[in-house]
Amino acid sequence: VVAAFIVYPKVQASQRAQAESNNIATIQAGVKALYTSASSFTGLTNTVAVQAKIFPDNMLSGTGNAAKPINAFKGNVTLAAAATGPSSAAGSSFTITYDNVPAAECVKITTAAAGNFYTAKVGSKVVKAADGTLDVAATAAACNNATSNTLVFTSI
């Protein structure tokens, strides 16, 4: 019986991490599809993404165009155009920011999702540099440095 109380939370954390990794991939694919004919990601906001139905329905709090994207940990999810692509031009990239990610899920989500992104950060720590590979040790250290983490994935 005691083992069930020890194992169950770990299984739950893994399931939440897997679901959020899938959500991140869905959001990235949706943004890229939406902007496929545009020369940049300029103008990308949560409002645009909600109107374009980019966020999975289970991530939205509220209804209609006023719906707000949140993750499984009740943290905000924010989309924004950025100037962090290879050209450093405005709108050359976009970011997906995940707030309030617990340490238990932080490593799992980052290691699952980072490979599909140009860069990845945990808090202010870059754990995957441009065109580099994920630094798993740095990811684990950064995730365990806080009980609530902010993940920032940059896509081009």
N, CA, C and O atoms as a GROMACS GRO file, in nm:
protein
  624
    1VAL      N    1   0.083  -0.119   0.000
    1VAL     CA    2   0.000   0.000   0.000
    1VAL      C    3   0.088   0.126   0.000
    1VAL      O    4   0.058   0.222  -0.070
    2VAL      N    5   0.195   0.124   0.079
    2VAL     CA    6   0.285   0.239   0.086
    2VAL      C    7   0.349   0.264  -0.050
    2VAL      O    8   0.366   0.379  -0.091
    3ALA      N    9   0.384   0.158  -0.121
    3ALA     CA   10   0.447   0.172  -0.252
    3ALA      C   11   0.355   0.246  -0.349
    3ALA      O   12   0.403   0.323  -0.433
    4ALA      N   13   0.226   0.224  -0.338
    4ALA     CA   14   0.131   0.292  -0.427
    4ALA      C   15   0.136   0.443  -0.406
    4ALA      O   16   0.125   0.520  -0.502
    5PHE      N   17   0.153   0.486  -0.282
    5PHE     CA   18   0.161   0.630  -0.253
    5PHE      C   19   0.293   0.690  -0.301
    5PHE      O   20   0.300   0.810  -0.326
    6ILE      N   21   0.395   0.608  -0.314
    6ILE     CA   22   0.525   0.655  -0.362
    6ILE      C   23   0.529   0.655  -0.515
    6ILE      O   24   0.580   0.750  -0.575
    7VAL      N   25   0.477   0.552  -0.577
    7VAL     CA   26   0.485   0.535  -0.722
    7VAL      C   27   0.382   0.620  -0.796
    7VAL      O   28   0.415   0.679  -0.900
    8TYR      N   29   0.260   0.629  -0.746
    8TYR     CA   30   0.152   0.698  -0.818
    8TYR      C   31   0.186   0.843  -0.855
    8TYR      O   32   0.165   0.882  -0.970
    9PRO      N   33   0.239   0.924  -0.762
    9PRO     CA   34   0.273   1.062  -0.801
    9PRO      C   35   0.378   1.068  -0.914
    9PRO      O   36   0.373   1.158  -0.997
   10LYS      N   37   0.471   0.974  -0.916
   10LYS     CA   38   0.573   0.971  -1.022
   10LYS      C   39   0.509   0.936  -1.156
   10LYS      O   40   0.546   0.993  -1.259
   11VAL      N   41   0.415   0.844  -1.156
   11VAL     CA   42   0.344   0.808  -1.278
   11VAL      C   43   0.263   0.927  -1.328
   11VAL      O   44   0.262   0.958  -1.447
   12GLN      N   45   0.194   0.994  -1.235
   12GLN     CA   46   0.116   1.113  -1.271
   12GLN      C   47   0.206   1.221  -1.331
   12GLN      O   48   0.169   1.282  -1.431
   13ALA      N   49   0.322   1.244  -1.271
   13ALA     CA   50   0.415   1.345  -1.322
   13ALA      C   51   0.460   1.310  -1.462
   13ALA      O   52   0.470   1.397  -1.548
   14SER      N   53   0.487   1.183  -1.487
   14SER     CA   54   0.529   1.140  -1.621
   14SER      C   55   0.418   1.160  -1.723
   14SER      O   56   0.443   1.203  -1.835
   15GLN      N   57   0.294   1.130  -1.683
   15GLN     CA   58   0.181   1.148  -1.775
   15GLN      C   59   0.159   1.296  -1.807
   15GLN      O   60   0.133   1.331  -1.922
   16ARG      N   61   0.169   1.382  -1.705
   16ARG     CA   62   0.153   1.526  -1.729
   16ARG      C   63   0.265   1.578  -1.818
   16ARG      O   64   0.240   1.659  -1.908
   17ALA      N   65   0.387   1.532  -1.795
   17ALA     CA   66   0.501   1.576  -1.876
   17ALA      C   67   0.484   1.533  -2.021
   17ALA      O   68   0.511   1.611  -2.112
   18GLN      N   69   0.438   1.411  -2.043
   18GLN     CA   70   0.417   1.362  -2.180
   18GLN      C   71   0.307   1.442  -2.249
   18GLN      O   72   0.321   1.479  -2.366
   19ALA      N   73   0.198   1.468  -2.177
   19ALA     CA   74   0.088   1.546  -2.235
   19ALA      C   75   0.134   1.686  -2.272
   19ALA      O   76   0.098   1.737  -2.379
   20GLU      N   77   0.212   1.750  -2.186
   20GLU     CA   78   0.259   1.886  -2.215
   20GLU      C   79   0.362   1.886  -2.328
   20GLU      O   80   0.364   1.980  -2.408
   21SER      N   81   0.445   1.784  -2.337
   21SER     CA   82   0.540   1.774  -2.450
   21SER      C   83   0.463   1.766  -2.581
   21SER      O   84   0.500   1.829  -2.680
   22ASN      N   85   0.355   1.688  -2.581
   22ASN     CA   86   0.270   1.678  -2.700
   22ASN      C   87   0.203   1.812  -2.732
   22ASN      O   88   0.192   1.850  -2.848
   23ASN      N   89   0.158   1.882  -2.628
   23ASN     CA   90   0.095   2.013  -2.648
   23ASN      C   91   0.194   2.112  -2.710
   23ASN      O   92   0.158   2.188  -2.800
   24ILE      N   93   0.317   2.111  -2.661
   24ILE     CA   94   0.420   2.202  -2.714
   24ILE      C   95   0.444   2.173  -2.862
   24ILE      O   96   0.455   2.266  -2.942
   25ALA      N   97   0.452   2.046  -2.898
   25ALA     CA   98   0.473   2.009  -3.039
   25ALA      C   99   0.354   2.053  -3.124
   25ALA      O  100   0.372   2.100  -3.237
   26THR      N  101   0.233   2.039  -3.071
   26THR     CA  102   0.112   2.080  -3.142
   26THR      C  103   0.111   2.231  -3.164
   26THR      O  104   0.077   2.278  -3.273
   27ILE      N  105   0.148   2.306  -3.062
   27ILE     CA  106   0.152   2.453  -3.072
   27ILE      C  107   0.256   2.495  -3.176
   27ILE      O  108   0.228   2.580  -3.261
   28GLN      N  109   0.375   2.437  -3.169
   28GLN     CA  110   0.481   2.471  -3.264
   28GLN      C  111   0.435   2.444  -3.408
   28GLN      O  112   0.452   2.529  -3.496
   29ALA      N  113   0.378   2.327  -3.431
   29ALA     CA  114   0.332   2.292  -3.566
   29ALA      C  115   0.221   2.386  -3.612
   29ALA      O  116   0.218   2.425  -3.729
   30GLY      N  117   0.132   2.422  -3.522
   30GLY     CA  118   0.023   2.512  -3.556
   30GLY      C  119   0.071   2.650  -3.596
   30GLY      O  120   0.022   2.708  -3.692
   31VAL      N  121   0.168   2.703  -3.521
   31VAL     CA  122   0.222   2.835  -3.553
   31VAL      C  123   0.293   2.831  -3.688
   31VAL      O  124   0.274   2.920  -3.771
   32LYS      N  125   0.375   2.728  -3.708
   32LYS     CA  126   0.448   2.718  -3.836
   32LYS      C  127   0.351   2.708  -3.954
   32LYS      O  128   0.373   2.768  -4.059
   33ALA      N  129   0.244   2.632  -3.937
   33ALA     CA  130   0.144   2.618  -4.044
   33ALA      C  131   0.072   2.751  -4.069
   33ALA      O  132   0.047   2.787  -4.184
   34LEU      N  133   0.040   2.823  -3.961
   34LEU     CA  134  -0.030   2.950  -3.974
   34LEU      C  135   0.055   3.054  -4.047
   34LEU      O  136   0.003   3.133  -4.126
   35TYR      N  137   0.184   3.053  -4.020
   35TYR     CA  138   0.274   3.154  -4.077
   35TYR      C  139   0.353   3.103  -4.197
   35TYR      O  140   0.450   3.167  -4.238
   36THR      N  141   0.313   2.991  -4.254
   36THR     CA  142   0.389   2.931  -4.364
   36THR      C  143   0.402   3.024  -4.485
   36THR      O  144   0.504   3.019  -4.555
   37SER      N  145   0.304   3.108  -4.510
   37SER     CA  146   0.310   3.200  -4.625
   37SER      C  147   0.358   3.339  -4.587
   37SER      O  148   0.371   3.426  -4.673
   38ALA      N  149   0.383   3.361  -4.460
   38ALA     CA  150   0.429   3.492  -4.414
   38ALA      C  151   0.582   3.496  -4.415
   38ALA      O  152   0.648   3.392  -4.405
   39SER      N  153   0.637   3.615  -4.426
   39SER     CA  154   0.783   3.628  -4.430
   39SER      C  155   0.845   3.626  -4.291
   39SER      O  156   0.966   3.611  -4.276
   40SER      N  157   0.762   3.642  -4.187
   40SER     CA  158   0.812   3.639  -4.050
   40SER      C  159   0.697   3.604  -3.956
   40SER      O  160   0.582   3.589  -3.997
   41PHE      N  161   0.732   3.591  -3.829
   41PHE     CA  162   0.632   3.560  -3.726
   41PHE      C  163   0.580   3.688  -3.659
   41PHE      O  164   0.512   3.681  -3.557
   42THR      N  165   0.613   3.803  -3.715
   42THR     CA  166   0.570   3.931  -3.660
   42THR      C  167   0.417   3.931  -3.645
   42THR      O  168   0.345   3.891  -3.736
   43GLY      N  169   0.372   3.977  -3.530
   43GLY     CA  170   0.228   3.983  -3.504
   43GLY      C  171   0.174   3.863  -3.428
   43GLY      O  172   0.057   3.862  -3.390
   44LEU      N  173   0.259   3.762  -3.406
   44LEU     CA  174   0.213   3.645  -3.331
   44LEU      C  175   0.188   3.682  -3.186
   44LEU      O  176   0.277   3.734  -3.118
   45THR      N  177   0.068   3.655  -3.139
   45THR     CA  178   0.031   3.676  -2.999
   45THR      C  179  -0.060   3.561  -2.957
   45THR      O  180  -0.103   3.481  -3.040
   46ASN      N  181  -0.087   3.553  -2.829
   46ASN     CA  182  -0.181   3.452  -2.781
   46ASN      C  183  -0.319   3.473  -2.843
   46ASN      O  184  -0.387   3.376  -2.877
   47THR      N  185  -0.360   3.598  -2.859
   47THR     CA  186  -0.492   3.628  -2.917
   47THR      C  187  -0.502   3.571  -3.058
   47THR      O  188  -0.602   3.507  -3.092
   48VAL      N  189  -0.400   3.595  -3.139
   48VAL     CA  190  -0.398   3.542  -3.276
   48VAL      C  191  -0.404   3.389  -3.272
   48VAL      O  192  -0.479   3.327  -3.348
   49ALA      N  193  -0.325   3.330  -3.184
   49ALA     CA  194  -0.319   3.184  -3.175
   49ALA      C  195  -0.451   3.124  -3.127
   49ALA      O  196  -0.492   3.018  -3.176
   50VAL      N  197  -0.519   3.190  -3.033
   50VAL     CA  198  -0.650   3.142  -2.986
   50VAL      C  199  -0.751   3.151  -3.100
   50VAL      O  200  -0.827   3.057  -3.123
   51GLN      N  201  -0.752   3.263  -3.171
   51GLN     CA  202  -0.846   3.281  -3.282
   51GLN      C  203  -0.821   3.179  -3.393
   51GLN      O  204  -0.915   3.134  -3.459
   52ALA      N  205  -0.694   3.143  -3.414
   52ALA     CA  206  -0.658   3.047  -3.519
   52ALA      C  207  -0.669   2.902  -3.472
   52ALA      O  208  -0.638   2.809  -3.547
   53LYS      N  209  -0.712   2.883  -3.347
   53LYS     CA  210  -0.732   2.748  -3.290
   53LYS      C  211  -0.601   2.668  -3.286
   53LYS      O  212  -0.601   2.548  -3.314
   54ILE      N  213  -0.492   2.733  -3.251
   54ILE     CA  214  -0.362   2.666  -3.243
   54ILE      C  215  -0.348   2.587  -3.113
   54ILE      O  216  -0.290   2.479  -3.112
   55PHE      N  217  -0.401   2.641  -3.004
   55PHE     CA  218  -0.388   2.573  -2.875
   55PHE      C  219  -0.487   2.458  -2.866
   55PHE      O  220  -0.602   2.472  -2.908
   56PRO      N  221  -0.444   2.343  -2.813
   56PRO     CA  222  -0.540   2.235  -2.788
   56PRO      C  223  -0.650   2.285  -2.694
   56PRO      O  224  -0.623   2.363  -2.602
   57ASP      N  225  -0.773   2.240  -2.715
   57ASP     CA  226  -0.887   2.286  -2.636
   57ASP      C  227  -0.868   2.266  -2.486
   57ASP      O  228  -0.913   2.348  -2.407
   58ASN      N  229  -0.800   2.158  -2.448
   58ASN     CA  230  -0.782   2.130  -2.305
   58ASN      C  231  -0.686   2.229  -2.237
   58ASN      O  232  -0.672   2.226  -2.115
   59MET      N  233  -0.620   2.315  -2.314
   59MET     CA  234  -0.530   2.414  -2.257
   59MET      C  235  -0.597   2.549  -2.235
   59MET      O  236  -0.538   2.638  -2.173
   60LEU      N  237  -0.718   2.566  -2.283
   60LEU     CA  238  -0.782   2.697  -2.278
   60LEU      C  239  -0.870   2.714  -2.156
   60LEU      O  240  -0.953   2.629  -2.124
   61SER      N  241  -0.851   2.826  -2.088
   61SER     CA  242  -0.934   2.865  -1.975
   61SER      C  243  -1.020   2.981  -2.021
   61SER      O  244  -0.968   3.085  -2.063
   62GLY      N  245  -1.150   2.964  -2.014
   62GLY     CA  246  -1.240   3.066  -2.066
   62GLY      C  247  -1.292   3.024  -2.203
   62GLY      O  248  -1.263   2.914  -2.250
   63THR      N  249  -1.368   3.112  -2.266
   63THR     CA  250  -1.428   3.077  -2.394
   63THR      C  251  -1.405   3.185  -2.498
   63THR      O  252  -1.371   3.299  -2.467
   64GLY      N  253  -1.425   3.146  -2.622
   64GLY     CA  254  -1.415   3.240  -2.733
   64GLY      C  255  -1.277   3.300  -2.747
   64GLY      O  256  -1.177   3.239  -2.710
   65ASN      N  257  -1.274   3.421  -2.802
   65ASN     CA  258  -1.146   3.488  -2.824
   65ASN      C  259  -1.079   3.535  -2.696
   65ASN      O  260  -0.962   3.570  -2.697
   66ALA      N  261  -1.154   3.535  -2.585
   66ALA     CA  262  -1.098   3.576  -2.456
   66ALA      C  263  -1.032   3.459  -2.382
   66ALA      O  264  -0.978   3.477  -2.274
   67ALA      N  265  -1.037   3.340  -2.441
   67ALA     CA  266  -0.978   3.222  -2.376
   67ALA      C  267  -0.828   3.244  -2.355
   67ALA      O  268  -0.760   3.304  -2.438
   68LYS      N  269  -0.780   3.194  -2.243
   68LYS     CA  270  -0.640   3.212  -2.205
   68LYS      C  271  -0.574   3.075  -2.199
   68LYS      O  272  -0.626   2.985  -2.133
   69PRO      N  273  -0.459   3.057  -2.265
   69PRO     CA  274  -0.391   2.927  -2.260
   69PRO      C  275  -0.316   2.907  -2.128
   69PRO      O  276  -0.240   2.993  -2.084
   70ILE      N  277  -0.339   2.791  -2.068
   70ILE     CA  278  -0.266   2.754  -1.946
   70ILE      C  279  -0.219   2.610  -1.962
   70ILE      O  280  -0.276   2.532  -2.038
   71ASN      N  281  -0.113   2.576  -1.888
   71ASN     CA  282  -0.062   2.439  -1.893
   71ASN      C  283  -0.123   2.356  -1.779
   71ASN      O  284  -0.204   2.407  -1.701
   72ALA      N  285  -0.085   2.231  -1.772
   72ALA     CA  286  -0.140   2.139  -1.672
   72ALA      C  287  -0.105   2.180  -1.529
   72ALA      O  288  -0.163   2.129  -1.433
   73PHE      N  289  -0.009   2.272  -1.514
   73PHE     CA  290   0.038   2.314  -1.382
   73PHE      C  291  -0.020   2.451  -1.344
   73PHE      O  292   0.026   2.516  -1.251
   74LYS      N  293  -0.123   2.493  -1.420
   74LYS     CA  294  -0.192   2.621  -1.399
   74LYS      C  295  -0.102   2.741  -1.426
   74LYS      O  296  -0.126   2.850  -1.374
   75GLY      N  297   0.002   2.720  -1.506
   75GLY     CA  298   0.090   2.830  -1.545
   75GLY      C  299   0.050   2.885  -1.679
   75GLY      O  300  -0.011   2.816  -1.760
   76ASN      N  301   0.084   3.011  -1.702
   76ASN     CA  302   0.053   3.073  -1.831
   76ASN      C  303   0.137   3.012  -1.942
   76ASN      O  304   0.251   2.971  -1.920
   77VAL      N  305   0.081   3.008  -2.060
   77VAL     CA  306   0.152   2.968  -2.181
   77VAL      C  307   0.146   3.089  -2.274
   77VAL      O  308   0.037   3.139  -2.305
   78THR      N  309   0.262   3.136  -2.317
   78THR     CA  310   0.267   3.258  -2.395
   78THR      C  311   0.340   3.237  -2.527
   78THR      O  312   0.450   3.181  -2.530
   79LEU      N  313   0.278   3.282  -2.635
   79LEU     CA  314   0.341   3.281  -2.767
   79LEU      C  315   0.380   3.423  -2.801
   79LEU      O  316   0.304   3.517  -2.774
   80ALA      N  317   0.497   3.440  -2.861
   80ALA     CA  318   0.540   3.574  -2.902
   80ALA      C  319   0.641   3.564  -3.015
   80ALA      O  320   0.722   3.472  -3.020
   81ALA      N  321   0.636   3.662  -3.105
   81ALA     CA  322   0.739   3.674  -3.207
   81ALA      C  323   0.867   3.720  -3.138
   81ALA      O  324   0.862   3.791  -3.037
   82ALA      N  325   0.981   3.681  -3.193
   82ALA     CA  326   1.110   3.719  -3.134
   82ALA      C  327   1.210   3.750  -3.244
   82ALA      O  328   1.186   3.725  -3.362
   83ALA      N  329   1.323   3.806  -3.203
   83ALA     CA  330   1.430   3.840  -3.297
   83ALA      C  331   1.553   3.754  -3.269
   83ALA      O  332   1.666   3.802  -3.276
   84THR      N  333   1.529   3.627  -3.237
   84THR     CA  334   1.639   3.540  -3.197
   84THR      C  335   1.670   3.432  -3.300
   84THR      O  336   1.741   3.336  -3.269
   85GLY      N  337   1.619   3.448  -3.422
   85GLY     CA  338   1.652   3.354  -3.529
   85GLY      C  339   1.792   3.380  -3.580
   85GLY      O  340   1.858   3.472  -3.532
   86PRO      N  341   1.840   3.301  -3.674
   86PRO     CA  342   1.976   3.316  -3.727
   86PRO      C  343   2.006   3.456  -3.780
   86PRO      O  344   2.120   3.503  -3.772
   87SER      N  345   1.905   3.524  -3.835
   87SER     CA  346   1.926   3.658  -3.890
   87SER      C  347   1.916   3.768  -3.783
   87SER      O  348   1.955   3.882  -3.808
   88SER      N  349   1.864   3.734  -3.667
   88SER     CA  350   1.838   3.830  -3.558
   88SER      C  351   1.739   3.939  -3.598
   88SER      O  352   1.729   4.042  -3.531
   89ALA      N  353   1.666   3.918  -3.706
   89ALA     CA  354   1.566   4.015  -3.750
   89ALA      C  355   1.438   3.999  -3.669
   89ALA      O  356   1.406   3.889  -3.622
   90ALA      N  357   1.366   4.108  -3.652
   90ALA     CA  358   1.238   4.103  -3.581
   90ALA      C  359   1.147   4.001  -3.649
   90ALA      O  360   1.131   4.002  -3.771
   91GLY      N  361   1.088   3.914  -3.570
   91GLY     CA  362   0.996   3.814  -3.624
   91GLY      C  363   1.065   3.695  -3.690
   91GLY      O  364   0.998   3.613  -3.753
   92SER      N  365   1.198   3.684  -3.675
   92SER     CA  366   1.270   3.572  -3.737
   92SER      C  367   1.251   3.442  -3.661
   92SER      O  368   1.289   3.335  -3.708
   93SER      N  369   1.191   3.452  -3.543
   93SER     CA  370   1.164   3.333  -3.462
   93SER      C  371   1.040   3.360  -3.377
   93SER      O  372   0.986   3.471  -3.377
   94PHE      N  373   0.997   3.258  -3.305
   94PHE     CA  374   0.890   3.277  -3.208
   94PHE      C  375   0.920   3.193  -3.086
   94PHE      O  376   0.991   3.092  -3.095
   95THR      N  377   0.866   3.234  -2.973
   95THR     CA  378   0.889   3.162  -2.848
   95THR      C  379   0.758   3.107  -2.794
   95THR      O  380   0.651   3.166  -2.808
   96ILE      N  381   0.772   2.991  -2.730
   96ILE     CA  382   0.664   2.932  -2.652
   96ILE      C  383   0.715   2.932  -2.509
   96ILE      O  384   0.814   2.864  -2.478
   97THR      N  385   0.650   3.006  -2.421
   97THR     CA  386   0.693   3.017  -2.282
   97THR      C  387   0.592   2.944  -2.193
   97THR      O  388   0.472   2.969  -2.199
   98TYR      N  389   0.644   2.855  -2.111
   98TYR     CA  390   0.564   2.776  -2.018
   98TYR      C  391   0.602   2.817  -1.876
   98TYR      O  392   0.717   2.799  -1.836
   99ASP      N  393   0.508   2.872  -1.800
   99ASP     CA  394   0.533   2.913  -1.663
   99ASP      C  395   0.486   2.807  -1.564
   99ASP      O  396   0.403   2.722  -1.595
  100ASN      N  397   0.544   2.814  -1.442
  100ASN     CA  398   0.498   2.734  -1.329
  100ASN      C  399   0.519   2.583  -1.347
  100ASN      O  400   0.437   2.504  -1.300
  101VAL      N  401   0.627   2.543  -1.413
  101VAL     CA  402   0.653   2.401  -1.436
  101VAL      C  403   0.730   2.344  -1.316
  101VAL      O  404   0.841   2.390  -1.287
  102PRO      N  405   0.674   2.245  -1.247
  102PRO     CA  406   0.742   2.185  -1.132
  102PRO      C  407   0.872   2.116  -1.173
  102PRO      O  408   0.887   2.070  -1.287
  103ALA      N  409   0.965   2.109  -1.080
  103ALA     CA  410   1.095   2.045  -1.107
  103ALA      C  411   1.078   1.903  -1.158
  103ALA      O  412   1.152   1.860  -1.246
  104ALA      N  413   0.980   1.828  -1.103
  104ALA     CA  414   0.960   1.687  -1.141
  104ALA      C  415   0.928   1.671  -1.289
  104ALA      O  416   0.969   1.573  -1.352
  105GLU      N  417   0.856   1.767  -1.346
  105GLU     CA  418   0.818   1.759  -1.487
  105GLU      C  419   0.910   1.838  -1.578
  105GLU      O  420   0.914   1.813  -1.699
  106CYS      N  421   0.984   1.932  -1.524
  106CYS     CA  422   1.069   2.022  -1.601
  106CYS      C  423   1.169   1.948  -1.688
  106CYS      O  424   1.179   1.974  -1.808
  107VAL      N  425   1.243   1.855  -1.630
  107VAL     CA  426   1.345   1.781  -1.705
  107VAL      C  427   1.280   1.698  -1.814
  107VAL      O  428   1.327   1.695  -1.928
  108LYS      N  429   1.171   1.629  -1.779
  108LYS     CA  430   1.103   1.542  -1.877
  108LYS      C  431   1.051   1.622  -1.996
  108LYS      O  432   1.069   1.581  -2.111
  109ILE      N  433   0.987   1.735  -1.970
  109ILE     CA  434   0.932   1.817  -2.078
  109ILE      C  435   1.045   1.874  -2.163
  109ILE      O  436   1.038   1.869  -2.286
  110THR      N  437   1.146   1.928  -2.099
  110THR     CA  438   1.256   1.991  -2.173
  110THR      C  439   1.330   1.889  -2.259
  110THR      O  440   1.360   1.917  -2.375
  111THR      N  441   1.361   1.773  -2.203
  111THR     CA  442   1.434   1.673  -2.282
  111THR      C  443   1.350   1.618  -2.396
  111THR      O  444   1.403   1.583  -2.501
  112ALA      N  445   1.219   1.610  -2.376
  112ALA     CA  446   1.131   1.558  -2.482
  112ALA      C  447   1.110   1.661  -2.593
  112ALA      O  448   1.102   1.623  -2.710
  113ALA      N  449   1.102   1.789  -2.558
  113ALA     CA  450   1.065   1.891  -2.657
  113ALA      C  451   1.182   1.964  -2.721
  113ALA      O  452   1.172   2.004  -2.837
  114ALA      N  453   1.291   1.982  -2.651
  114ALA     CA  454   1.399   2.071  -2.696
  114ALA      C  455   1.459   2.034  -2.832
  114ALA      O  456   1.502   2.123  -2.906
  115GLY      N  457   1.462   1.907  -2.865
  115GLY     CA  458   1.521   1.865  -2.992
  115GLY      C  459   1.455   1.924  -3.114
  115GLY      O  460   1.517   1.934  -3.220
  116ASN      N  461   1.329   1.964  -3.102
  116ASN     CA  462   1.255   2.022  -3.214
  116ASN      C  463   1.266   2.174  -3.221
  116ASN      O  464   1.203   2.237  -3.306
  117PHE      N  465   1.346   2.233  -3.133
  117PHE     CA  466   1.354   2.378  -3.125
  117PHE      C  467   1.494   2.430  -3.153
  117PHE      O  468   1.593   2.357  -3.139
  118TYR      N  469   1.502   2.557  -3.194
  118TYR     CA  470   1.628   2.624  -3.225
  118TYR      C  471   1.709   2.644  -3.097
  118TYR      O  472   1.828   2.616  -3.094
  119THR      N  473   1.643   2.694  -2.992
  119THR     CA  474   1.706   2.707  -2.861
  119THR      C  475   1.604   2.670  -2.754
  119THR      O  476   1.484   2.667  -2.779
  120ALA      N  477   1.656   2.642  -2.634
  120ALA     CA  478   1.569   2.615  -2.519
  120ALA      C  479   1.635   2.671  -2.394
  120ALA      O  480   1.757   2.665  -2.377
  121LYS      N  481   1.550   2.726  -2.305
  121LYS     CA  482   1.599   2.780  -2.178
  121LYS      C  483   1.513   2.728  -2.064
  121LYS      O  484   1.392   2.707  -2.079
  122VAL      N  485   1.577   2.708  -1.950
  122VAL     CA  486   1.507   2.682  -1.824
  122VAL      C  487   1.540   2.802  -1.737
  122VAL      O  488   1.655   2.819  -1.695
  123GLY      N  489   1.441   2.885  -1.709
  123GLY     CA  490   1.468   3.012  -1.642
  123GLY      C  491   1.556   3.095  -1.732
  123GLY      O  492   1.523   3.116  -1.849
  124SER      N  493   1.668   3.143  -1.680
  124SER     CA  494   1.760   3.223  -1.762
  124SER      C  495   1.874   3.139  -1.820
  124SER      O  496   1.959   3.191  -1.892
  125LYS      N  497   1.876   3.009  -1.788
  125LYS     CA  498   1.984   2.921  -1.832
  125LYS      C  499   1.955   2.861  -1.970
  125LYS      O  500   1.855   2.791  -1.988
  126VAL      N  501   2.041   2.890  -2.066
  126VAL     CA  502   2.029   2.829  -2.199
  126VAL      C  503   2.075   2.684  -2.187
  126VAL      O  504   2.191   2.657  -2.154
  127VAL      N  505   1.985   2.590  -2.214
  127VAL     CA  506   2.019   2.447  -2.204
  127VAL      C  507   2.036   2.383  -2.342
  127VAL      O  508   2.089   2.273  -2.354
  128LYS      N  509   1.990   2.455  -2.444
  128LYS     CA  510   2.014   2.413  -2.582
  128LYS      C  511   2.044   2.539  -2.661
  128LYS      O  512   1.955   2.622  -2.684
  129ALA      N  513   2.169   2.553  -2.703
  129ALA     CA  514   2.209   2.670  -2.781
  129ALA      C  515   2.166   2.652  -2.926
  129ALA      O  516   2.131   2.541  -2.968
  130ALA      N  517   2.169   2.760  -3.002
  130ALA     CA  518   2.131   2.757  -3.143
  130ALA      C  519   2.209   2.649  -3.217
  130ALA      O  520   2.332   2.644  -3.211
  131ASP      N  521   2.136   2.564  -3.286
  131ASP     CA  522   2.194   2.455  -3.364
  131ASP      C  523   2.282   2.360  -3.282
  131ASP      O  524   2.362   2.285  -3.338
  132GLY      N  525   2.266   2.364  -3.150
  132GLY     CA  526   2.342   2.274  -3.064
  132GLY      C  527   2.256   2.158  -3.018
  132GLY      O  528   2.145   2.138  -3.066
  133THR      N  529   2.309   2.083  -2.925
  133THR     CA  530   2.232   1.973  -2.866
  133THR      C  531   2.198   2.009  -2.723
  133THR      O  532   2.262   2.095  -2.661
  134LEU      N  533   2.097   1.944  -2.671
  134LEU     CA  534   2.053   1.971  -2.535
  134LEU      C  535   2.159   1.926  -2.436
  134LEU      O  536   2.212   1.815  -2.445
  135ASP      N  537   2.190   2.013  -2.341
  135ASP     CA  538   2.281   1.980  -2.231
  135ASP      C  539   2.194   1.923  -2.118
  135ASP      O  540   2.134   1.998  -2.041
  136VAL      N  541   2.190   1.791  -2.110
  136VAL     CA  542   2.100   1.725  -2.014
  136VAL      C  543   2.140   1.756  -1.870
  136VAL      O  544   2.052   1.778  -1.786
  137ALA      N  545   2.270   1.758  -1.841
  137ALA     CA  546   2.315   1.787  -1.704
  137ALA      C  547   2.275   1.929  -1.664
  137ALA      O  548   2.229   1.952  -1.552
  138ALA      N  549   2.292   2.025  -1.754
  138ALA     CA  550   2.254   2.164  -1.726
  138ALA      C  551   2.103   2.175  -1.710
  138ALA      O  552   2.054   2.253  -1.628
  139THR      N  553   2.029   2.097  -1.788
  139THR     CA  554   1.883   2.097  -1.778
  139THR      C  555   1.840   2.048  -1.641
  139THR      O  556   1.757   2.111  -1.575
  140ALA      N  557   1.895   1.936  -1.598
  140ALA     CA  558   1.860   1.880  -1.467
  140ALA      C  559   1.895   1.977  -1.355
  140ALA      O  560   1.816   1.996  -1.262
  141ALA      N  561   2.013   2.038  -1.363
  141ALA     CA  562   2.055   2.133  -1.260
  141ALA      C  563   1.963   2.254  -1.257
  141ALA      O  564   1.921   2.299  -1.150
  142ALA      N  565   1.931   2.309  -1.375
  142ALA     CA  566   1.845   2.428  -1.381
  142ALA      C  567   1.704   2.396  -1.333
  142ALA      O  568   1.644   2.476  -1.260
  143CYS      N  569   1.651   2.281  -1.372
  143CYS     CA  570   1.516   2.242  -1.330
  143CYS      C  571   1.506   2.223  -1.179
  143CYS      O  572   1.406   2.260  -1.118
  144ASN      N  573   1.610   2.165  -1.120
  144ASN     CA  574   1.608   2.137  -0.977
  144ASN      C  575   1.651   2.256  -0.893
  144ASN      O  576   1.653   2.249  -0.770
  145ASN      N  577   1.686   2.366  -0.960
  145ASN     CA  578   1.726   2.488  -0.891
  145ASN      C  579   1.605   2.564  -0.838
  145ASN      O  580   1.618   2.652  -0.754
  146ALA      N  581   1.486   2.530  -0.888
  146ALA     CA  582   1.364   2.600  -0.847
  146ALA      C  583   1.249   2.500  -0.839
  146ALA      O  584   1.249   2.399  -0.909
  147THR      N  585   1.151   2.529  -0.754
  147THR     CA  586   1.034   2.441  -0.745
  147THR      C  587   0.935   2.472  -0.856
  147THR      O  588   0.853   2.387  -0.892
  148SER      N  589   0.942   2.593  -0.911
  148SER     CA  590   0.854   2.635  -1.020
  148SER      C  591   0.940   2.698  -1.128
  148SER      O  592   1.005   2.800  -1.105
  149ASN      N  593   0.940   2.639  -1.246
  149ASN     CA  594   1.030   2.682  -1.353
  149ASN      C  595   0.955   2.746  -1.470
  149ASN      O  596   0.838   2.719  -1.494
  150THR      N  597   1.027   2.832  -1.542
  150THR     CA  598   0.978   2.889  -1.667
  150THR      C  599   1.061   2.829  -1.780
  150THR      O  600   1.183   2.840  -1.780
  151LEU      N  601   0.993   2.766  -1.875
  151LEU     CA  602   1.060   2.707  -1.990
  151LEU      C  603   1.034   2.795  -2.111
  151LEU      O  604   0.921   2.839  -2.133
  152VAL      N  605   1.139   2.822  -2.189
  152VAL     CA  606   1.124   2.904  -2.310
  152VAL      C  607   1.184   2.827  -2.426
  152VAL      O  608   1.304   2.800  -2.430
  153PHE      N  609   1.098   2.793  -2.521
  153PHE     CA  610   1.140   2.722  -2.642
  153PHE      C  611   1.132   2.820  -2.759
  153PHE      O  612   1.029   2.884  -2.780
  154THR      N  613   1.241   2.832  -2.834
  154THR     CA  614   1.246   2.922  -2.950
  154THR      C  615   1.248   2.840  -3.077
  154THR      O  616   1.328   2.748  -3.092
  155SER      N  617   1.159   2.875  -3.169
  155SER     CA  618   1.149   2.804  -3.297
  155SER      C  619   1.171   2.902  -3.412
  155SER      O  620   1.143   3.021  -3.401
  156ILE      N  621   1.222   2.849  -3.523
  156ILE     CA  622   1.244   2.932  -3.643
  156ILE      C  623   1.166   2.875  -3.760
  156ILE      O  624   1.170   2.930  -3.870
   0.00000   0.00000   0.00000
